[in-house]
Every structure is written in C-alpha cells, then in structure tokens.
Amino acid sequence: MVNPAALLTFKKKWDEFSGRHPRFVSFIGAMQQSGVPVGSVIDISVTLPSGEKYQSNLKLTEEDIEMIRSLGGK
C-alpha cells in the first residue's frame, strides 16, 4: 500500500531536486522517450570534493528494464 504522505513528501523533494538540476532531469526525460534497449550500458561516476573518483557501470537486462518500467508506471 502506498503512503499518500510519503508521496507528497517525495513530490516536494523531487520538485526541489529538478529545480537545482534541470539538465539532469531533461537527460532522464530524453532517455525515457527514446527508450533504452536490453544490452545498453549505464556508466556512473562520482567525483568527491577531494578529487577522489568512483566509477561503475551496468549492462541492462530485460529484468532490469521491466523493473525500471514498473517504477515509472509504464
């Protein structure tokens, strides 16, 4: 069961996040519109203020894409 108060809190925080990072939100929207097929690779890197860098990637499976679709309601 979905907690309506939690959804409202998430919506508020998402609106704040997208105001701070509009280019990232546009990127996510573009990926959603174009579709991301099985076998696509998502690369992620994080650089800390100290300069230390962490990187990882994952190759999407059909199960991964189904899970992502279920989160987006599509």
N, CA, C and O atoms as a Tinker XYZ file with bonds, in Angstrom:
   296  protein
     1  N      0.851000   -1.188000    0.000000    73     2
     2  CA     0.000000    0.000000    0.000000    64     1     3
     3  C      0.893000    1.247000    0.000000    63     2     4     5
     4  O      1.907000    1.299000    0.696000    81     3
     5  N      0.508000    2.220000   -0.770000    73     3     6
     6  CA     1.280000    3.453000   -0.891000    64     5     7
     7  C      0.821000    4.455000    0.163000    63     6     8     9
     8  O     -0.373000    4.678000    0.359000    81     7
     9  N      1.788000    5.042000    0.825000    73     7    10
    10  CA     1.511000    6.051000    1.846000    64     9    11
    11  C      1.371000    7.412000    1.159000    63    10    12    13
    12  O      2.355000    7.923000    0.624000    81    11
    13  N      0.168000    8.015000    1.160000    73    11    14
    14  CA    -0.028000    9.304000    0.485000    64    13    15
    15  C      0.888000   10.410000    1.023000    63    14    16    17
    16  O      1.361000   11.246000    0.254000    81    15
    17  N      1.137000   10.419000    2.318000    73    15    18
    18  CA     2.024000   11.444000    2.889000    64    17    19
    19  C      3.443000   11.284000    2.351000    63    18    20    21
    20  O      4.123000   12.272000    2.075000    81    19
    21  N      3.883000   10.045000    2.204000    73    19    22
    22  CA     5.223000    9.799000    1.659000    64    21    23
    23  C      5.298000   10.257000    0.202000    63    22    24    25
    24  O      6.319000   10.793000   -0.227000    81    23
    25  N      4.222000   10.047000   -0.559000    73    23    26
    26  CA     4.197000   10.504000   -1.951000    64    25    27
    27  C      4.275000   12.026000   -2.040000    63    26    28    29
    28  O      4.979000   12.561000   -2.896000    81    27
    29  N      3.568000   12.713000   -1.177000    73    27    30
    30  CA     3.617000   14.181000   -1.167000    64    29    31
    31  C      5.014000   14.675000   -0.807000    63    30    32    33
    32  O      5.511000   15.634000   -1.398000    81    31
    33  N      5.640000   14.021000    0.157000    73    31    34
    34  CA     6.999000   14.391000    0.551000    64    33    35
    35  C      7.957000   14.161000   -0.607000    63    34    36    37
    36  O      8.800000   15.008000   -0.904000    81    35
    37  N      7.825000   13.003000   -1.265000    73    35    38
    38  CA     8.684000   12.700000   -2.409000    64    37    39
    39  C      8.480000   13.733000   -3.516000    63    38    40    41
    40  O      9.453000   14.215000   -4.096000    81    39
    41  N      7.230000   14.077000   -3.812000    73    39    42
    42  CA     6.935000   15.058000   -4.863000    64    41    43
    43  C      7.598000   16.394000   -4.563000    63    42    44    45
    44  O      8.185000   17.006000   -5.455000    81    43
    45  N      7.515000   16.851000   -3.325000    73    43    46
    46  CA     8.130000   18.120000   -2.934000    64    45    47
    47  C      9.649000   18.048000   -3.131000    63    46    48    49
    48  O     10.252000   18.958000   -3.699000    81    47
    49  N     10.254000   16.967000   -2.659000    73    47    50
    50  CA    11.703000   16.818000   -2.776000    64    49    51
    51  C     12.124000   16.684000   -4.238000    63    50    52    53
    52  O     13.166000   17.213000   -4.627000    81    51
    53  N     11.327000   15.980000   -5.061000    73    51    54
    54  CA    11.634000   15.852000   -6.482000    64    53    55
    55  C     11.570000   17.212000   -7.166000    63    54    56    57
    56  O     12.437000   17.534000   -7.979000    81    55
    57  N     10.557000   18.012000   -6.847000    73    55    58
    58  CA    10.438000   19.343000   -7.439000    64    57    59
    59  C     11.652000   20.209000   -7.081000    63    58    60    61
    60  O     12.161000   20.946000   -7.925000    81    59
    61  N     12.107000   20.117000   -5.839000    73    59    62
    62  CA    13.294000   20.866000   -5.411000    64    61    63
    63  C     14.531000   20.379000   -6.164000    63    62    64    65
    64  O     15.326000   21.187000   -6.645000    81    63
    65  N     14.693000   19.053000   -6.264000    73    63    66
    66  CA    15.827000   18.456000   -6.965000    64    65    67
    67  C     15.841000   18.889000   -8.427000    63    66    68    69
    68  O     16.881000   19.293000   -8.948000    81    67
    69  N     14.679000   18.805000   -9.092000    73    67    70
    70  CA    14.649000   19.157000  -10.503000    64    69    71
    71  C     14.873000   20.645000  -10.726000    63    70    72    73
    72  O     15.348000   21.039000  -11.791000    81    71
    73  N     14.541000   21.476000   -9.751000    73    71    74
    74  CA    14.863000   22.898000   -9.853000    64    73    75
    75  C     16.362000   23.157000   -9.769000    63    74    76    77
    76  O     16.883000   24.058000  -10.426000    81    75
    77  N     17.052000   22.356000   -8.953000    73    75    78
    78  CA    18.508000   22.504000   -8.802000    64    77    79
    79  C     19.280000   21.870000   -9.956000    63    78    80    81
    80  O     20.389000   22.300000  -10.274000    81    79
    81  N     18.694000   20.846000  -10.587000    73    79    82
    82  CA    19.410000   20.061000  -11.602000    64    81    83
    83  C     18.557000   19.849000  -12.856000    63    82    84    85
    84  O     18.287000   18.704000  -13.217000    81    83
    85  N     18.130000   20.912000  -13.523000    73    83    86
    86  CA    17.228000   20.755000  -14.672000    64    85    87
    87  C     17.840000   19.980000  -15.840000    63    86    88    89
    88  O     17.120000   19.274000  -16.547000    81    87
    89  N     19.134000   20.096000  -16.053000    73    87    90
    90  CA    19.755000   19.363000  -17.170000    64    89    91
    91  C     19.714000   17.858000  -16.937000    63    90    92    93
    92  O     19.523000   17.087000  -17.878000    81    91
    93  N     19.894000   17.436000  -15.681000    73    91    94
    94  CA    19.826000   16.006000  -15.377000    64    93    95
    95  C     18.408000   15.486000  -15.602000    63    94    96    97
    96  O     18.215000   14.402000  -16.154000    81    95
    97  N     17.426000   16.262000  -15.173000    73    95    98
    98  CA    16.032000   15.856000  -15.351000    64    97    99
    99  C     15.700000   15.770000  -16.845000    63    98   100   101
   100  O     14.991000   14.855000  -17.264000    81    99
   101  N     16.204000   16.713000  -17.652000    73    99   102
   102  CA    15.995000   16.665000  -19.106000    64   101   103
   103  C     16.642000   15.418000  -19.712000    63   102   104   105
   104  O     16.082000   14.789000  -20.609000    81   103
   105  N     17.830000   15.071000  -19.209000    73   103   106
   106  CA    18.530000   13.870000  -19.672000    64   105   107
   107  C     17.691000   12.621000  -19.395000    63   106   108   109
   108  O     17.531000   11.771000  -20.271000    81   107
   109  N     17.158000   12.515000  -18.181000    73   107   110
   110  CA    16.325000   11.355000  -17.824000    64   109   111
   111  C     15.099000   11.300000  -18.733000    63   110   112   113
   112  O     14.714000   10.225000  -19.194000    81   111
   113  N     14.489000   12.450000  -18.990000    73   111   114
   114  CA    13.326000   12.501000  -19.873000    64   113   115
   115  C     13.651000   12.050000  -21.286000    63   114   116   117
   116  O     12.874000   11.320000  -21.901000    81   115
   117  N     14.790000   12.478000  -21.802000    73   115   118
   118  CA    15.209000   12.080000  -23.145000    64   117   119
   119  C     15.437000   10.577000  -23.213000    63   118   120   121
   120  O     15.066000    9.939000  -24.199000    81   119
   121  N     16.037000   10.010000  -22.189000    73   119   122
   122  CA    16.277000    8.570000  -22.167000    64   121   123
   123  C     14.954000    7.812000  -22.101000    63   122   124   125
   124  O     14.800000    6.761000  -22.723000    81   123
   125  N     14.016000    8.345000  -21.353000    73   123   126
   126  CA    12.709000    7.694000  -21.243000    64   125   127
   127  C     11.983000    7.734000  -22.586000    63   126   128   129
   128  O     11.353000    6.751000  -22.977000    81   127
   129  N     12.064000    8.855000  -23.292000    73   127   130
   130  CA    11.385000    8.991000  -24.585000    64   129   131
   131  C     12.007000    8.106000  -25.656000    63   130   132   133
   132  O     11.293000    7.481000  -26.441000    81   131
   133  N     13.329000    8.052000  -25.690000    73   131   134
   134  CA    13.979000    7.285000  -26.745000    64   133   135
   135  C     13.966000    5.793000  -26.445000    63   134   136   137
   136  O     14.099000    4.971000  -27.352000    81   135
   137  N     13.807000    5.448000  -25.189000    73   135   138
   138  CA    13.841000    4.040000  -24.813000    64   137   139
   139  C     15.271000    3.561000  -24.675000    63   138   140   141
   140  O     16.160000    4.005000  -25.401000    81   139
   141  N     15.481000    2.680000  -23.767000    73   139   142
   142  CA    16.816000    2.134000  -23.525000    64   141   143
   143  C     16.691000    0.620000  -23.685000    63   142   144   145
   144  O     16.098000   -0.042000  -22.834000    81   143
   145  N     17.243000    0.064000  -24.766000    73   143   146
   146  CA    17.074000   -1.368000  -25.023000    64   145   147
   147  C     17.977000   -2.253000  -24.166000    63   146   148   149
   148  O     18.965000   -1.806000  -23.584000    81   147
   149  N     17.596000   -3.513000  -24.116000    73   147   150
   150  CA    18.411000   -4.535000  -23.452000    64   149   151
   151  C     19.814000   -4.479000  -24.035000    63   150   152   153
   152  O     19.984000   -4.322000  -25.244000    81   151
   153  N     20.811000   -4.607000  -23.181000    73   151   154
   154  CA    22.203000   -4.574000  -23.616000    64   153   155
   155  C     22.827000   -3.189000  -23.516000    63   154   156   157
   156  O     24.039000   -3.041000  -23.670000    81   155
   157  N     21.994000   -2.156000  -23.254000    73   155   158
   158  CA    22.541000   -0.815000  -23.054000    64   157   159
   159  C     23.387000   -0.809000  -21.790000    63   158   160   161
   160  O     23.119000   -1.554000  -20.847000    81   159
   161  N     24.411000    0.036000  -21.780000    73   159   162
   162  CA    25.301000    0.129000  -20.623000    64   161   163
   163  C     25.123000    1.504000  -19.988000    63   162   164   165
   164  O     25.198000    2.531000  -20.664000    81   163
   165  N     24.887000    1.506000  -18.689000    73   163   166
   166  CA    24.810000    2.754000  -17.929000    64   165   167
   167  C     26.131000    2.902000  -17.189000    63   166   168   169
   168  O     26.519000    2.031000  -16.411000    81   167
   169  N     26.823000    4.024000  -17.440000    73   167   170
   170  CA    28.078000    4.334000  -16.751000    64   169   171
   171  C     27.801000    5.433000  -15.729000    63   170   172   173
   172  O     27.117000    6.412000  -16.027000    81   171
   173  N     28.330000    5.265000  -14.543000    73   171   174
   174  CA    28.152000    6.248000  -13.480000    64   173   175
   175  C     29.512000    6.574000  -12.882000    63   174   176   177
   176  O     30.312000    5.679000  -12.610000    81   175
   177  N     29.766000    7.862000  -12.681000    73   175   178
   178  CA    30.978000    8.248000  -11.957000    64   177   179
   179  C     30.631000    9.356000  -10.975000    63   178   180   181
   180  O     29.785000   10.208000  -11.248000    81   179
   181  N     31.291000    9.329000   -9.844000    73   179   182
   182  CA    31.114000   10.336000   -8.801000    64   181   183
   183  C     32.498000   10.843000   -8.416000    63   182   184   185
   184  O     33.387000   10.062000   -8.077000    81   183
   185  N     32.667000   12.153000   -8.472000    73   183   186
   186  CA    33.924000   12.761000   -8.052000    64   185   187
   187  C     33.656000   13.547000   -6.775000    63   186   188   189
   188  O     32.846000   14.473000   -6.761000    81   187
   189  N     34.343000   13.169000   -5.709000    73   187   190
   190  CA    34.186000   13.835000   -4.429000    64   189   191
   191  C     34.898000   15.181000   -4.441000    63   190   192   193
   192  O     35.776000   15.401000   -5.276000    81   191
   193  N     34.538000   16.088000   -3.531000    73   191   194
   194  CA    35.240000   17.377000   -3.465000    64   193   195
   195  C     36.752000   17.221000   -3.309000    63   194   196   197
   196  O     37.516000   18.092000   -3.726000    81   195
   197  N     37.179000   16.115000   -2.711000    73   195   198
   198  CA    38.613000   15.870000   -2.528000    64   197   199
   199  C     39.307000   15.461000   -3.827000    63   198   200   201
   200  O     40.535000   15.398000   -3.887000    81   199
   201  N     38.513000   15.182000   -4.869000    73   199   202
   202  CA    39.085000   14.737000   -6.135000    64   201   203
   203  C     39.032000   13.233000   -6.309000    63   202   204   205
   204  O     39.257000   12.731000   -7.410000    81   203
   205  N     38.738000   12.505000   -5.243000    73   203   206
   206  CA    38.626000   11.049000   -5.337000    64   205   207
   207  C     37.438000   10.697000   -6.229000    63   206   208   209
   208  O     36.374000   11.309000   -6.134000    81   207
   209  N     37.634000    9.698000   -7.102000    73   207   210
   210  CA    36.614000    9.364000   -8.082000    64   209   211
   211  C     36.209000    7.899000   -7.965000    63   210   212   213
   212  O     37.052000    7.016000   -7.805000    81   211
   213  N     34.907000    7.662000   -8.049000    73   211   214
   214  CA    34.341000    6.313000   -8.055000    64   213   215
   215  C     33.597000    6.134000   -9.368000    63   214   216   217
   216  O     32.873000    7.028000   -9.805000    81   215
   217  N     33.777000    4.973000   -9.998000    73   215   218
   218  CA    33.108000    4.686000  -11.263000    64   217   219
   219  C     32.553000    3.273000  -11.250000    63   218   220   221
   220  O     33.125000    2.365000  -10.647000    81   219
   221  N     31.425000    3.110000  -11.928000    73   219   222
   222  CA    30.835000    1.788000  -12.087000    64   221   223
   223  C     29.981000    1.796000  -13.346000    63   222   224   225
   224  O     29.667000    2.858000  -13.883000    81   223
   225  N     29.610000    0.625000  -13.810000    73   223   226
   226  CA    28.692000    0.537000  -14.935000    64   225   227
   227  C     27.888000   -0.737000  -14.808000    63   226   228   229
   228  O     28.248000   -1.654000  -14.069000    81   227
   229  N     26.783000   -0.776000  -15.551000    73   227   230
   230  CA    25.985000   -1.987000  -15.580000    64   229   231
   231  C     25.360000   -2.137000  -16.954000    63   230   232   233
   232  O     24.978000   -1.157000  -17.593000    81   231
   233  N     25.264000   -3.380000  -17.394000    73   231   234
   234  CA    24.648000   -3.703000  -18.673000    64   233   235
   235  C     23.216000   -4.148000  -18.375000    63   234   236   237
   236  O     22.994000   -5.087000  -17.610000    81   235
   237  N     22.250000   -3.462000  -18.988000    73   235   238
   238  CA    20.844000   -3.717000  -18.681000    64   237   239
   239  C     20.346000   -5.029000  -19.261000    63   238   240   241
   240  O     20.606000   -5.361000  -20.418000    81   239
   241  N     19.622000   -5.764000  -18.428000    73   239   242
   242  CA    18.957000   -6.993000  -18.847000    64   241   243
   243  C     17.464000   -6.699000  -19.027000    63   242   244   245
   244  O     16.991000   -5.622000  -18.661000    81   243
   245  N     16.741000   -7.639000  -19.579000    73   243   246
   246  CA    15.286000   -7.485000  -19.719000    64   245   247
   247  C     14.631000   -7.279000  -18.353000    63   246   248   249
   248  O     13.706000   -6.478000  -18.219000    81   247
   249  N     15.110000   -8.003000  -17.341000    73   247   250
   250  CA    14.560000   -7.869000  -15.984000    64   249   251
   251  C     14.800000   -6.469000  -15.422000    63   250   252   253
   252  O     13.938000   -5.909000  -14.745000    81   251
   253  N     15.974000   -5.910000  -15.704000    73   251   254
   254  CA    16.286000   -4.545000  -15.245000    64   253   255
   255  C     15.312000   -3.542000  -15.874000    63   254   256   257
   256  O     14.789000   -2.662000  -15.190000    81   255
   257  N     15.081000   -3.682000  -17.158000    73   255   258
   258  CA    14.202000   -2.754000  -17.871000    64   257   259
   259  C     12.772000   -2.881000  -17.381000    63   258   260   261
   260  O     12.080000   -1.873000  -17.231000    81   259
   261  N     12.318000   -4.088000  -17.130000    73   259   262
   262  CA    10.972000   -4.290000  -16.577000    64   261   263
   263  C     10.837000   -3.619000  -15.213000    63   262   264   265
   264  O      9.811000   -3.004000  -14.923000    81   263
   265  N     11.863000   -3.734000  -14.377000    73   263   266
   266  CA    11.826000   -3.101000  -13.054000    64   265   267
   267  C     11.759000   -1.590000  -13.198000    63   266   268   269
   268  O     10.993000   -0.936000  -12.489000    81   267
   269  N     12.548000   -1.024000  -14.103000    73   267   270
   270  CA    12.542000    0.422000  -14.333000    64   269   271
   271  C     11.177000    0.869000  -14.842000    63   270   272   273
   272  O     10.653000    1.893000  -14.401000    81   271
   273  N     10.607000    0.119000  -15.754000    73   271   274
   274  CA     9.267000    0.449000  -16.269000    64   273   275
   275  C      8.231000    0.424000  -15.147000    63   274   276   277
   276  O      7.348000    1.279000  -15.097000    81   275
   277  N      8.337000   -0.544000  -14.256000    73   275   278
   278  CA     7.362000   -0.621000  -13.172000    64   277   279
   279  C      7.456000    0.574000  -12.235000    63   278   280   281
   280  O      6.451000    0.998000  -11.665000    81   279
   281  N      8.660000    1.120000  -12.071000    73   279   282
   282  CA     8.830000    2.316000  -11.233000    64   281   283
   283  C      8.196000    3.539000  -11.874000    63   282   284   285
   284  O      7.646000    4.400000  -11.188000    81   283
   285  N      8.280000    3.607000  -13.207000    73   283   286
   286  CA     7.749000    4.754000  -13.921000    64   285   287
   287  C      6.276000    4.658000  -14.241000    63   286   288   289
   288  O      5.694000    5.600000  -14.779000    81   287
   289  N      5.669000    3.538000  -13.920000    73   287   290
   290  CA     4.249000    3.370000  -14.188000    64   289   291
   291  C      3.917000    3.098000  -15.634000    63   290   292   293
   292  O      2.770000    3.269000  -16.046000    81   291
   293  N      4.920000    2.669000  -16.432000    73   291   294
   294  CA     4.668000    2.382000  -17.859000    64   293   295
   295  C      4.926000    0.934000  -18.146000    63   294   296
   296  O      4.772000    0.494000  -19.285000    81   295
